[in-house]
Amino acid sequence: MRFRRISFPLSAIASLLAIALYFTHGLNFGIDFVGGTAIEVRSKAEVADLAKMRAAVGGLGLGEVLLQQFGTPRDVLIRVSRQPGGEEAQQAVIVKVREALGDEVEIRQSATVGPRISTELLAYSAIGLMTAIFGILIYLWFRFEWQFALGAMVANVHDLVLTIGFMSLFQIDFDLASIAALLTILGYSLNDTVVIYDRIRELLRRYKRMPIPELLNISINSTMTRSVNTHVTVTLALLAMYFFGGHAIHSFTATMLFGVVLVGTYTSVFIAAPLLIYFGVGSFRASTEEEPEPEPAVARKRA
């Protein structure tokens, strides 16, 4: 808990820098949010050769191009970023893709996503994130106390701000997969925070006279093994996805690695738990007249 005097200022500075990056550097919005052309094709082979198709379409100089299998192994969705020049330029994309792929595929259907639809999609995504945070606040309010709910909400907003700043700094594609990554980060960080909060609540009921900083330290130390094992396992899985998962999930895994490994773990220990000191958790215990309880086994071992 003594490190809160370092972690709080550092987190505040990092959050301000992340907000400044968002307004000055901006996000690298993907096709989902800037609009573009979506083309559904079916390969004449039994299994579509994504690598060959990606090389053929990628050489057209159309900007960001995403290929994704769906339905059967023969079906592929090709998404091309919006081209300057209006509707005629978007239709020209379909012709260029058809010529690049040749007779090996059949164009089943195509559609153009305009900027208006993309703007609405971005707005709905932002509403979804805010709704998730508000739902977390309500749940924890009923599950624990208002101090725990407020601490978890501040921690989640902290994770969200820093992750968006990271994406802005390195210009990682911000698309629907990134929204899924942000929601996953919120859920993962919340899960780790709730585990610590549950131990804190248990010790608050058991040890009425123990100072809050000491009680928080014992709670974090008693759940540290679980946190380390979980985070190492998740990190190994994300590293495998990052290096071998291909370009299609690169933005998702990069965002998850930063948000889960670097931010989520740090936030649960150095932000969410110390906040309870300033929110007055356990202050009601000062009025109790119970006899001092024996020191817990964890504290005796540390001593």
N, C-alpha and C positions, 0 to 999 in steps of 0.2 A: 504493500500500500504506500510505502514511502516514495515509490517511483511515480506516483500520480502527479507529483509536483514537476516532473519532467514530461510525462506522457501527455498531460492536458495541454500545456503550451505548444508542444510539438504537433499535436493533433489539430489544434486551432490554426496554427500557421499553415499546415498542410491542407486543411479544408479551405482556407482563404485562397491559397495558391490554386487549388483545384477549381474553385469558382471563377477565379480570374482567367484561368486557361479556357474554361468553357465559353466565357464571353469574348475573349480575344482570339483564341486559336480555333475554337469551335470543334464540332464533332465531324467525323468523316462518315456522313450518312450513306448507307448502302442503298441498293435498288429499292428495297421495301419502302423507304421514306422519301426518295427523290423521284420515284417514278421510273418507267422504262418499258421494255417490251418482254413479254413472257411467251415462249414458244414451246409447245408440246410436240415432241417427235417420238416416233417408234422405230427402233432399229429392225432391219430385216434379218439380222442374225439372232440367234437364240438369246444372247446376252449382249447388251450395249457396251461398246468399248469406250468408256468415259474418258480415258486418257487420250485416245486418238481424237475424239470429238472435241475435247477441251483444247487440244493443240490446234485443231483446224479453225475453231471459232476464235480462239485467243489471238491468232495471227491476223485477224481482220482489223485490229486497231480500233475497236469499238468501246474501249474503256473497260469498266468492271463487267465481267461475265461470270455467271454462276451456273453450274450444271449439277443436277440432282436427280437421282433415280426415284421413281415413285410407282406405285401399283405393281407392275410386273418387271422383271429384269430387263425387258426390252424398252420400257417407257422411260423417257428422260425429259425433264423440264429445264429449259434453257432460259435464263433471265439476263437481259442485257440492259445496262444503265441507259437512262434517257439521253438521247442525242440532240444536239442543238440543230434547229431548223424546222421545228414544228412537226405536224403530223406526217408530212411527206418523208421527213428523215426517219421517223419511227417505222414507216412502211418499208423504207429502203433497207432497214436492218433485217427484216424477214427475208428479203430477196438475197441479201449477202450471205445470211446463214444457210439458206437453202442451197446456194451455189457452192459454199464451202464444204458442206456435208455430202453433196452429190447424191447419187442414187442409193447410198447405203441406208438411208433413213427415209421415213415418210412423215411429212409435216401433217399433224393431226388438227391442231388449232393454234391460234395465236391471239394475243390481246395486248393492248397498250394501257398501262397504268399511268394516269395523269397526275400532275402535282397536287390537284385538289384532293384526290383520294389518298395520296401519300401523306398530306398534311393531316387529314382526319385520322389516319392510322397512327401517326405519331402522337396526336392528342389522346387517342384512346389508350395508347401504351402508357403515357404519362399518368392518365387517370387510373389505370390498372396498378401501377406502382404505388401511387398514393393510397389507393384503396387497400392494398396489401398491408402497408405500414399502419394505416388506421385500424384495420382488423386485428393486427397484432397487438396494438395498444389496448383495444377493448378486451381481447381475450386475456391478456396478462393482468388487466385491472381486476377482472373477476377471479382469475386463477390465483393471483398473489395479492399484492396491494398496489396502490397507485404509484408508490415510489419505484417499485420494480417495473411497472408498465412504462413509466416515463423514462427510466434508465435504459430499458431495452429499445424504446423508440429513438432516443438520442443516439444510441449505438448503431442502430440500423441506418439512420440518416447519415451518420458519419461514414459507414461503409459505402453507402450509395454515392455520396459526394466524392470520396477519394477514388472510387472505381471509375466514375465518369471522368474525373480529372486525369486518371491514368490513360483512359481511352482517347481523350483529347490530346494528351502529350505525345503519344505514339501513333496517333491517327489510325487506330484500329477501327475496322469497319463497324459501324453502328447500324444493326439491322434487327430483324425480329429475333434472330438467335441471340443477339446481345441482350434484348429484353428478357429472354428466357434465362440467360446467365445472371442478370441482375436479380431476378426473382429467386433463383436458386441460391445466390449468395445471401440474400436476406433470410431465407429459410434456414440455411446451414448455420449462419452466424447466430440466428435466434436460438436454434437448437443447442448450440454450445453455451450460449448465455443462460438459457433456462436450466440446464444441468447445474451450472454454478449457483444460480438463484435458488434452486430447490434445496441444495445443500446449505446455503445461507439461511433459508427459512427454517430448516430443520434445527440448525445450531442455535438460532435465535430463540426457539421454543425450549431448547434444552439448557442453555447457559445464559441465565438472566443477568449476570453481573460482568460478563466478559466484555472488554472494550471492543467496539465495533471494528476498528482496524485489525486487531488480532483475530477476531472471528472471521473476517473476510479472508485474511491470509490463510487460515486453517481450511476454509471452504475451498479456496482455489487449489491449495496443495493437495487436498484429498481427492480432487477430481483431475489432477494434472496427468496422471498416467492414462486415464481414459481419453483425454483430449489429445495427448501426443500420439497414441496409437491410432486414433481416428484420423488425425490430420496427415500422418505419414502414409496411411493407406490411400486416402483420397489424393494426396499429392502424387503418388506413384501412378495411379490410374490416369490423372490429368496429364502427367508428363508423357505417358504412352499415347494418349489421344493427341497431344500437341505435336509430337514428332512423327507419328505414323498415321494420324487421322486424315491427313490431306487438307487441301485449302478450304474445302467446304465448311469445316468446323473450326478453322484456325482462330477466327475472332472469338468464338464461343469459349474455346479452351484457354486462350490467352487471358480473357477476362476472368474466367473462373480461377485460374492459377493466382492471379493477383488478388482477387476479391476473397477467395477462401483461405489461401495459404498465408498471405501477407497481412491482409486487413482483418478478416474475420477472426483469426486466432488472437491477434493483438488486441482487437477491440473488446472481446469477451473478458480478457484478463485485466487490461490496463485502462479501460474506459467504462464498460458497463458496471463492473463491480465497484470501483472507487466512487462512482457517482452516488452510490447509496449512502456514503458518509455525508455528503452535502445535502441529500434529500431527507436526512433525519431518520433513516431506518433504525428501529430499535430504541429510539429515544424514550418511548413509553415505559421501558423497563426500569428507568430510574426511580419510579415510584413504588416498585415492588419491595416487599419487606422480607423476601425469602432469604434463607441462609446462603452464603457463598457456596457454589457448587465446585466439585473437584475439577482440576485442570484436565482437559481431554487428553487422550493417549497420544494424539498427533502432536500436540504442543509439547508434551513431555519428551517425546523422541527428539524433536527439534532442539529442545533445550540441552 
